[in-house]
Amino acid sequence: MANVRLTLTAKIFIAAVIVGVVVLIFYLNPGLLGKVAPVATQQSSNIPPIATLPGDNSAMPTATDAPPGCPTLPEVRIQIMAWNAQAGMIHATGGKQSVAGSAMCQKGVNLKLVREDSGDNQQAALVAFAEGLKKGEAQPTGGANFVAIMGDGSATFLKGLNDKLTKLGPEYMAVVIGSSGYSRGEDKFMGPAAWKANPQAARGGLVAGVLRDGDWNIALKWLGDNKIPNNPDESSFDPDALNWVNASDYIEAAQKYVSGFCADLKNTKTGSKEKKCVQGVVTWTPGDVTVAEQKGGLVSIVSTKEYRSQMPQTIIGIKKWMEANRKIVTGMLAATFESGDKIKTSDDALKQASAVSALVYKEKDTAYWHKYFKIVSEKDKTGQAVELGGSSVNNLADNLQLFGLATGSANAFAATYTVFGNVVKSQYPSLLPSFYPVEQITDLSYLKELSAAGGATTAPDLAKFAGDQKLRDVVSRRTWDIEFQSGAATFTPETTAALKALLNELVVASGTLVEIHGHTDNAGNAEANMKLSEERAFAVKLWLEKQAPSSFPEGRVKVVAHGQTEPVAPNSTPDGRAKNRRVVVVLGTSATASATP
């Protein structure tokens, strides 16, 4: 059959017929139109709802630079570092400065948040504020009312600061009053996986970091717990110690590793110059993310996930001004703690805080600060699993625990302050020959006032341990000189100092499982020595749990008895037998983290 080709006139005629039939059908059946294509109901203009697609961050809120919401109140300035541990304070403020309807305004506080990563600049801001007070200004316009720093660096920070402030008078001293949160993983010591598997492999390594800073402290504690020397002289290289390249801040520390920074350093053993390149880094988020995304190859050797109580965000103010403005101080703390509670229970509250964080810090975006608030395990540029981020917020109950004001709690801040003050003192005795007693640089009256008013309405965030957890990944292994009465599990009077030092170290490392290993010499019966080593290790366990029950909950501490089976020295001499009568404390975690798919 031959093909039939329609003329243009025929095509137009057929199309017109079809359109006419369709129009006639809908004219006779008007309800049919709504079933085929629903008709929009008439309403006023509105903003369409957000359509969230997989992997789409458009649902994240965006903070605007709103004008102060309570400008008739005196301006209160706090300098803060870019850090998720401050999310509660940031949420309570609502913007760069207390916005209308914010928790801060409701508590009578016109708080202004100012990012400042330099400890030197923060010290200068408090000095300028105190000088204004000294001149008679009730509300000084210069400097800052408060600064917030990492608690483990507070001994060094407050020594230099208060040596200047006390010249104005003892009432101008800077003191710690509370904490808005913790680093809980993001501050870390990153290095090759071989260092994590065998800490002694870190000898001769070169690490980039800010010396005497909080993250440097993490590495120094790890070195001490594993009996590895530290080389405090950044101009030299000790093949038997961990060595350092100084950085101006945590971002530069990460970049020195990423860029493959090398330096010619003098070998302390040979005296010759050698080219050494950065192999590790101490940093915090976003520095750890930079390392993972731009180069990779490093793992988290130890962090504030394990050293859980090491790094509280620490709020510091001038004693004289705070005593004259108690209502403002308690209002600021109360608003911060209440917002901390909201973030603990509401992801929307965390998103709001993350939006303000991006605005205040002028770095990254809402989705970034939200994502890395909690620890994220993901693959780095080399495909290796690495943990990134991790912070928490504090409420009033957390503060009562932190400062030893809750029943059964140790003063974790005092432990942190003392442990790391002594670390810096040991490494730089000329820079920090001494530091102020912790009782002199803390004022807990504001927390006590809030507690008495019934503000602690929610439970504190304490580490929890299952009874069947087994220590698999070792963080550190250290022998402690804890002396016992001969042939007994009773402590000698001389061992009190060692026990207190052990307590402080384990309170700082409150995220770890603890194994206490008991050992004896070979004097006497082997079976009796096995029982004695167990009793001695158990005595240490009971002492720790009695001192600070909340830091040593059920399931955290386990006892392992070895008797005379693992001597570290010959039993043929008195000195050798003394070395074999020992307690070894092992810290670790129950499992290695795996990367998310």
C-alpha positions in Angstrom: 0.0 0.0 0.0 1.4 3.4 -1.0 2.2 6.0 1.8 -0.3 8.8 2.2 1.2 12.3 2.8 -1.1 14.9 4.4 -1.1 18.4 3.1 -0.5 21.3 5.5 -4.2 22.3 5.2 -5.3 18.8 6.2 -3.0 18.8 9.3 -4.4 22.1 10.5 -8.0 20.9 10.1 -7.4 17.6 12.0 -5.7 19.5 14.9 -8.6 22.0 15.1 -11.1 19.1 15.4 -9.1 17.4 18.2 -8.9 20.6 20.2 -12.6 21.3 19.8 -13.5 17.8 21.1 -11.2 18.2 24.2 -12.7 21.6 25.0 -16.3 20.2 24.7 -15.5 17.3 27.0 -14.2 19.6 29.8 -17.1 22.0 29.3 -19.6 19.3 29.8 -17.6 17.8 32.8 -16.0 20.7 34.7 -14.9 18.4 37.7 -12.7 16.4 35.4 -10.1 19.2 35.1 -9.2 19.1 38.8 -8.5 15.3 38.5 -6.2 15.7 35.5 -4.4 18.8 36.7 -5.3 20.0 40.3 -6.2 23.7 40.4 -4.4 25.8 43.0 -6.6 27.4 45.6 -6.4 31.2 45.9 -4.1 32.4 48.7 -1.7 35.2 49.6 2.0 35.3 48.7 4.2 33.0 50.8 7.6 31.4 51.0 7.7 27.9 49.5 8.7 25.1 52.0 12.3 23.9 51.9 12.7 20.8 49.7 15.5 18.7 51.2 17.2 16.3 48.8 19.7 13.6 49.8 23.0 15.3 50.6 21.4 18.7 50.4 22.3 21.2 53.1 19.8 23.8 52.1 17.7 22.9 55.1 20.3 24.4 57.4 19.4 27.8 58.9 21.4 30.9 58.1 22.1 33.5 60.8 21.9 37.2 59.9 23.9 40.0 61.5 20.9 41.3 63.4 21.2 44.5 65.5 21.6 44.1 69.3 18.2 43.1 70.8 18.8 44.6 74.3 20.9 47.7 73.6 19.8 49.5 76.7 21.8 47.0 78.8 25.5 47.5 79.2 27.5 45.7 76.5 29.4 42.7 77.8 32.2 41.4 75.5 33.7 37.9 75.4 36.6 36.8 73.2 36.3 33.2 72.0 38.2 30.9 69.8 36.5 29.1 66.8 35.3 26.1 68.8 32.1 24.0 68.9 32.4 23.6 72.7 30.9 27.1 72.8 27.7 26.2 71.0 25.5 26.7 74.1 26.7 30.2 74.7 26.4 31.0 71.0 22.8 29.6 70.8 21.9 31.7 73.9 23.2 34.8 72.2 21.5 34.2 68.9 23.9 36.3 66.8 27.1 38.3 67.1 25.5 40.2 69.9 22.4 39.3 72.0 19.4 39.4 69.6 15.9 40.2 70.5 14.2 37.3 72.2 17.5 35.5 72.9 18.1 33.7 76.2 20.9 36.3 76.9 18.5 39.2 76.6 15.9 37.4 78.7 18.5 37.0 81.4 19.5 40.7 81.2 22.8 40.2 79.3 23.8 42.1 76.2 26.6 39.8 75.2 28.9 40.4 72.3 30.8 37.5 70.8 34.2 38.3 69.4 36.4 35.7 67.7 40.0 35.8 68.9 42.3 32.8 68.5 45.4 34.4 70.0 46.0 33.8 73.7 48.3 36.9 73.8 45.6 39.1 72.4 43.1 37.7 74.9 45.5 38.5 77.8 45.9 42.0 76.4 42.1 42.4 76.2 41.6 41.5 79.9 44.5 43.8 81.0 43.0 46.7 79.0 39.6 46.1 80.7 41.1 45.9 84.1 43.0 49.2 83.5 39.7 50.8 82.6 38.3 49.6 85.9 41.3 51.0 87.7 40.7 54.4 86.2 37.2 54.4 87.6 35.1 53.2 84.6 32.2 51.1 85.9 31.7 49.6 82.4 35.0 49.9 80.5 34.7 50.2 76.8 38.2 48.9 76.1 39.3 45.3 76.1 36.9 42.5 77.0 34.9 41.5 80.1 35.6 37.8 79.5 37.8 35.5 77.5 37.3 31.7 76.9 40.3 29.4 76.6 41.1 25.7 76.8 41.2 24.6 80.4 44.3 22.6 80.1 46.2 25.7 79.1 44.9 27.8 82.0 47.8 27.4 84.3 50.2 29.0 81.8 47.7 31.6 80.6 46.7 32.8 84.1 50.3 32.9 85.4 51.4 35.4 82.7 48.1 37.3 82.9 47.8 37.6 86.7 51.4 38.5 87.2 50.4 41.7 85.3 46.9 42.2 86.8 47.9 41.8 90.4 50.1 44.9 90.0 46.9 46.8 89.8 45.7 45.2 93.0 44.6 41.7 94.1 40.9 42.6 93.3 41.8 42.8 89.6 42.9 39.2 89.4 41.5 37.1 86.6 39.6 34.0 87.7 37.7 31.0 86.2 33.9 31.0 86.8 32.5 28.2 84.6 32.5 26.3 81.3 30.2 26.2 78.3 31.4 22.9 77.0 34.2 20.4 76.2 36.4 19.3 73.4 35.4 15.6 73.1 37.5 14.3 70.2 38.3 17.3 67.9 41.5 18.3 69.7 44.0 15.6 68.8 47.5 14.3 68.2 47.6 12.9 64.7 50.4 10.8 63.4 51.3 7.7 61.4 49.3 4.5 62.2 52.6 2.9 63.3 52.9 5.3 66.2 49.4 4.4 67.4 50.2 0.6 67.1 53.6 1.1 68.9 54.1 4.4 70.8 57.8 3.8 70.9 57.9 4.2 67.1 57.3 7.9 67.6 60.8 8.4 68.9 62.6 10.6 66.4 59.3 11.9 64.9 58.7 15.5 64.0 55.3 17.1 64.8 53.9 20.5 63.9 51.9 22.4 66.5 51.4 25.4 68.7 53.9 24.8 71.6 52.5 24.9 75.1 49.0 25.0 73.7 46.1 22.6 74.6 46.7 20.3 71.7 50.5 20.1 72.4 49.4 19.1 75.9 47.6 16.1 74.5 50.8 14.8 72.9 52.8 15.6 76.0 50.5 13.6 78.3 50.7 10.7 75.8 54.5 10.9 75.8 54.6 10.9 79.6 52.2 8.0 79.9 54.3 6.0 77.5 57.7 7.0 78.9 58.8 8.7 75.7 61.1 11.8 76.0 60.0 15.1 74.6 62.4 17.6 73.0 61.3 21.1 74.0 64.0 22.8 71.8 62.4 23.3 68.4 65.8 24.3 66.9 67.2 20.8 67.4 66.4 17.2 66.7 66.7 14.3 69.2 66.4 10.9 67.6 65.3 9.4 70.9 62.5 11.9 71.6 59.5 13.5 69.9 60.5 16.7 68.2 58.6 19.9 67.3 58.0 22.5 64.6 56.2 25.5 66.1 53.2 27.0 64.3 51.4 30.3 65.0 48.0 28.6 65.2 46.2 25.3 64.7 45.4 26.0 61.1 49.1 26.6 60.3 50.0 23.5 62.2 47.8 21.4 59.8 49.1 23.2 56.7 52.7 22.5 57.7 51.9 18.8 57.4 49.9 19.1 54.2 52.6 21.2 52.5 55.3 18.7 53.5 57.2 21.3 55.5 60.9 20.4 56.3 63.6 22.0 58.4 67.3 21.7 58.9 67.7 20.7 62.5 70.8 20.0 64.6 71.0 16.4 65.8 71.5 16.4 69.5 73.5 13.2 69.4 75.8 13.9 66.5 75.8 17.7 66.3 75.3 17.7 62.6 72.4 19.4 60.7 69.8 17.0 59.2 66.8 17.7 57.0 63.6 16.5 58.8 60.1 16.7 57.5 56.8 17.0 59.5 55.3 13.6 60.2 52.5 14.5 62.5 50.4 17.3 63.8 48.5 18.5 66.9 45.4 20.5 66.0 41.6 20.8 66.3 38.7 21.1 63.9 38.9 22.4 61.2 42.6 21.6 61.2 42.0 17.9 61.5 39.6 18.0 58.5 42.2 19.9 56.5 44.8 17.2 57.1 42.3 14.4 56.2 40.9 16.1 53.1 44.0 17.6 51.6 46.6 15.0 52.3 45.6 12.2 54.7 47.8 9.4 55.9 47.5 10.2 59.6 45.3 8.7 62.3 44.1 10.1 65.6 46.7 8.6 68.0 45.0 10.1 71.1 42.5 12.9 71.5 40.0 14.5 73.9 37.8 11.6 73.2 40.1 9.5 75.4 41.3 12.4 77.5 37.7 13.3 78.1 38.1 15.8 80.9 41.2 17.4 79.7 39.8 20.3 77.7 36.8 22.2 79.1 36.1 25.5 77.6 37.0 27.8 80.4 35.4 31.3 81.0 37.7 33.8 82.7 36.8 37.3 83.9 38.1 40.1 86.2 37.2 39.5 89.8 36.4 43.2 90.7 34.0 43.7 87.8 32.2 40.4 88.3 31.6 41.0 92.0 30.1 44.4 91.1 27.9 42.8 88.4 26.9 39.4 89.8 23.5 39.5 88.2 25.0 39.8 84.7 27.5 37.0 85.4 24.9 34.6 86.7 22.6 35.6 83.9 25.3 34.8 81.3 26.0 31.4 82.8 22.3 30.5 83.3 21.5 31.4 79.6 24.5 29.4 78.4 23.6 26.3 80.5 19.9 26.4 79.5 20.9 26.6 75.8 23.3 23.8 76.4 20.4 21.7 77.6 18.4 22.5 74.4 21.3 21.5 72.2 21.6 18.2 74.1 18.0 17.3 73.2 17.3 19.1 70.0 19.1 18.9 66.7 17.2 22.0 65.6 18.8 23.9 68.4 22.2 22.6 67.3 21.6 23.7 63.8 20.7 27.2 65.0 23.9 27.4 67.1 25.9 26.2 64.0 24.4 29.0 61.9 25.5 31.6 64.4 28.9 29.9 64.8 29.5 30.4 61.0 28.5 34.0 61.4 30.6 34.7 64.5 33.7 32.8 63.4 33.5 33.9 59.7 34.7 30.5 58.7 32.9 27.6 57.0 29.1 27.3 57.0 26.3 26.0 59.1 26.4 22.5 57.7 30.2 22.3 58.5 29.8 23.3 62.2 26.8 21.0 62.6 28.5 18.0 61.0 31.6 18.1 63.1 29.9 18.9 66.4 29.9 15.1 67.0 32.8 12.8 66.1 32.6 11.7 62.5 34.5 8.7 61.2 35.3 8.9 57.5 37.9 8.1 55.0 40.8 10.6 54.3 42.4 11.3 51.0 44.3 8.1 51.1 41.2 6.0 51.9 42.3 5.5 55.5 39.7 5.7 58.3 40.1 8.7 60.6 38.0 10.3 63.3 37.3 14.0 62.9 35.5 16.6 65.1 33.8 16.1 68.4 32.7 18.5 71.1 29.9 18.8 73.7 28.0 21.5 75.5 27.7 21.9 79.3 24.7 22.5 81.4 24.8 23.5 85.1 25.0 19.8 86.2 28.1 19.4 84.0 29.7 22.4 85.7 29.0 21.1 89.1 30.7 17.8 88.1 33.6 19.6 86.4 34.5 21.7 89.5 33.9 19.0 92.1 30.7 20.6 93.5 28.5 17.5 92.9 28.3 14.6 95.3 30.9 11.9 94.4 32.7 14.1 91.9 36.4 14.9 91.6 37.4 18.5 90.8 38.3 17.6 87.2 39.2 21.2 86.5 41.7 21.2 89.3 43.2 18.0 88.0 43.5 19.3 84.5 45.0 22.6 85.7 47.5 20.9 87.9 48.5 18.1 85.5 49.2 20.3 82.6 50.6 23.2 84.6 53.2 20.7 85.8 53.8 19.5 82.2 54.7 23.0 81.0 56.7 23.6 84.2 58.8 20.4 83.5 59.5 21.3 79.9 60.0 25.1 80.2 61.0 25.8 83.8 62.4 29.2 83.0 59.1 30.2 81.3 56.9 28.7 84.0 58.8 28.2 87.2 55.6 28.1 89.1 51.8 28.7 88.7 49.0 29.9 91.0 47.2 27.5 93.2 43.9 26.4 91.6 42.0 27.7 94.6 43.3 31.2 93.9 42.3 31.4 90.3 38.7 30.0 90.6 35.6 31.6 91.9 32.8 29.0 92.1 30.4 31.3 93.9 28.4 31.9 90.8 27.9 28.2 90.1 26.9 27.7 93.7 24.4 30.5 93.5 22.8 29.0 90.4 22.7 25.5 92.0 21.1 26.9 95.2 18.4 28.5 93.0 17.5 25.1 91.6 19.1 25.5 88.2 20.5 22.0 87.8 17.5 20.3 86.3 19.1 17.8 84.0 21.7 15.1 84.5 25.4 15.6 83.7 27.1 14.0 80.8 29.3 11.3 82.3 31.3 8.5 80.6 29.6 5.2 80.7 31.2 1.8 80.6 29.6 -1.6 80.1 30.7 -4.3 82.5 31.8 -6.7 79.6 33.9 -4.1 77.7 37.4 -5.3 77.1 40.4 -3.0 76.5 41.6 -3.7 73.0 43.3 -0.5 71.7 46.0 0.6 74.1 46.5 4.4 74.6 49.3 4.2 77.2 51.1 1.9 79.5 52.9 3.3 82.6 54.5 1.9 85.7 53.6 3.7 88.9 55.7 3.8 92.1 53.0 2.8 94.5 54.5 1.3 97.7 52.9 -1.3 99.9 53.7 -2.7 103.3 55.9 -5.7 103.0 53.9 -8.9 102.2 50.6 -6.9 102.4 48.2 -4.9 100.2 48.3 -1.9 102.5 49.7 1.4 101.2 52.7 2.9 102.9 52.4 6.6 104.0 55.0 7.6 101.4 52.7 6.5 98.5 50.0 9.1 99.0 51.6 11.6 96.5 51.8 8.9 93.8 48.2 7.9 94.4 47.0 11.5 94.1 49.0 12.0 90.9 47.5 8.8 89.5 44.0 10.0 90.4 44.5 13.3 88.6 45.9 11.6 85.5 42.9 9.1 85.3 40.4 11.9 85.9 41.8 13.8 83.0 41.6 10.6 80.8 38.0 9.9 81.9 37.1 8.5 78.5 39.4 5.5 78.8 39.1 2.0 80.2 41.6 1.3 82.9 43.5 -1.9 83.7 45.5 -2.1 86.9 48.2 -4.8 86.6 49.7 -6.1 89.8 53.3 -7.5 89.9 55.5 -8.9 92.7 59.1 -10.1 93.1 59.9 -13.8 93.5 60.3 -13.8 97.3 58.0 -16.4 98.8 55.4 -18.8 97.3 54.4 -18.2 93.6 50.8 -18.9 94.3 50.8 -16.5 97.3 52.5 -13.9 95.1 49.7 -14.2 92.5 47.1 -13.6 95.2 49.1 -10.7 96.6 49.5 -9.0 93.2 45.8 -9.2 92.7 45.0 -7.8 96.2 47.4 -4.9 95.6 45.9 -4.0 92.3 42.5 -4.2 93.8 43.5 -1.9 96.6 44.4 0.7 94.0 41.1 0.2 92.3 39.1 0.6 95.5 41.1 3.8 96.5 40.4 5.5 93.2 36.7 4.6 93.2 36.3 5.9 96.8 38.0 9.2 95.9 35.8 10.0 92.9 32.9 7.6 92.3 31.6 9.5 89.2 35.0 9.4 87.5 35.3 5.7 88.2 31.9 4.2 87.5 31.2 0.5 87.4 33.0 -1.2 84.5 35.7 1.3 84.0 38.5 -0.2 86.1 39.6 -3.8 85.9 42.3 -5.7 87.8 44.8 -8.0 86.3 47.2 -10.2 88.5 50.6 -11.4 87.3 52.3 -12.4 90.5 56.0 -13.0 89.9 55.6 -14.1 86.3 56.7 -10.9 84.5 59.9 -9.5 86.1 61.4 -6.4 84.5 64.7 -6.7 86.4 66.7 -9.6 88.0 65.4 -10.8 91.4 68.9 -11.4 92.5 69.4 -7.9 93.9 67.4 -5.7 96.3 67.1 -3.0 93.6 65.8 -5.5 91.0 63.2 -7.0 93.4 62.0 -3.4 94.2 61.5 -2.8 90.4 59.5 -6.0 90.1 57.1 -5.0 92.9 55.1 -2.6 90.8 51.7 -1.5 89.6 51.3 -0.9 85.8 48.3 1.1 84.7 47.1 0.6 81.1 44.7 3.0 79.4 42.8 2.2 76.3 39.5 1.9 74.5 37.3 -1.1 73.7 37.4 -1.0 69.9 38.9 0.7 66.9 36.6 3.1 65.0 35.6 2.2 61.4 35.0 4.6 58.6 31.4 5.5 57.6 30.5 4.2 54.1 
